[in-house]
Amino acid sequence: MSLLKPFSKLPGLNSANILLVESEEQFQQSLADALVEETTFTVNVRLAKSLPLPVENEESRPRIDLVVFIINLTSELSLQSAEASLKCLDPGYFLGKVCFMVTNARSAAAPVERLDVARKLAASLHCPLLFAEDQTPDGVTNATERLLTILKVAAGLVPMATALYLSNLTRSTVPPDIEQPSFN
Amino acid sequence: MDDSTKLFLQRFMRRIPSYMLRTTLEKWGRLTAAQQKSIDFTQSKWALTEALLTICEENKLAMKHLIELEMIYIMDNPNQGMWYVLQLLDPEDDAHSVELMQFKEQFKSHLKELVRHVSIKIKNHTDQAVWIRIAWGDAFSRPNHLKPTFGVHYLQTPYVFVTNLTSKQKPLLSQAVVLSTRYQAIKDANLSGRKLTAIRDLLMRKYQQVFPTKYPSPLAENNQTISNPHIVKEQAEPAANRLHMACKAFGGGALPQLQSAVYKLKTKFRDDPNKTMTEREEPFRCVVKFESTNLLESLRHCASSGIASTPVTPLLSCIPLKGRNYFVITDNDSGPSSQTHQPQN
């Protein structure tokens, strides 16, 4: 199993590379289309269903600055696939170069426990957890903006800021009472 | 015009949507041009029914004419109710030479020998289909035109599509069909659906099929690789492979719309950690039903998106392959019989 490493390649000039991992391959397409619209710097998007990535693309693949796991909360498979894919990432990525994006969190079909699992997962890995709306164009735009903000820092395009520094501020935390049943 | 004819017309008017009435009446051709013009189609259904009733009285139209009207409507809108398929077996030597007039006469005479009170109407549709409308009566009552059975048979094919057929009438219809089409046996084809055209297309393979090939399609429009150079799919090859596998199993393009597939399992329960269930001698009976507005499309998407594993299990791929959507799975035959599936839409 080949680990994806954050610093095995040289960065490109004025460009940022983002890897979107989603087992359903629905939302990542619209996100990718919106992400490449960015004009101030070049955004390269790589799409994957799960990790590890195929070895034959190793040569052509640029240095990945940010890995985004998209989890659809209405599907158990989506969460499991993301959990399994995490094992194929180099620990160096978890210093601010990974984030989780959760969709359908408001859907009635999504059990509350699954959201808790996702929050704990993100908290245990010190990663930010973003919530996104994938059905409307507005939701896609919002999600894109938030990803671009993180991506800029992770790619080193923001002076005086590093991914590790940002992730200390944005990482997900689990509220202490998450284990307790709520009485309201 | 007697009461039953009036009742029939009233029921028919209740069923037909107002916007279709004009074209249906035109096709029927029993009304003069002046009468056609005199009907105001913006009126309420009740007023329209009254107007039609008086016109029918004027023209001295009887039940047999009104049956034609109903048939025209059903032939244009066959997607009502459940359609079932009967399959004819063992053709005799002259089965391929049966033509419409011969079939018509034979069917009528055979069915009338079996049931005394029955009203049969056979019409030829534009697409080579023979439409049969049967109103059944029993020994003491006249044919009930309010609940007719419809059958569709394509000459020179071994399939008969029926709707609204009760189990009591099924052997009668089967026998008449078998004798008049020069076959020797008939059986249930285990296929049903709400759309007549869809199940016909499925059985007669009138949908785009994909054949196994080692190479990608040479047609440029089939390879949708033209996209933004900054977006790269890492796993494009497995995805294309999955899509090809899925299309191979279910067909490419638009698929016939099936509404459901039912698997009746009569297999032993197999789950190693669960000793009490696994050791039971008798089979574990359960029914697995897949439901969707377009089942084949859903299954193809499941396979192409990787939710279901590829190559597609024979249990699912044999829906289009065998043209069935009702399966009984027992332990005796080897191979795929022991798998169980969770329903997914």
Interface residues (C-beta under 8 A of the other chain):
Chain A: L19 S23 E24 E25 A32 D33 V36 T42 V43 N44 V45 R46 L47 A48 K49 S50 L53 P54 N57 S60 R61 L77
Chain B: N228 H230 I231 V232 K233 E234 Q235 E237 P238 A239 S305 G306 I307
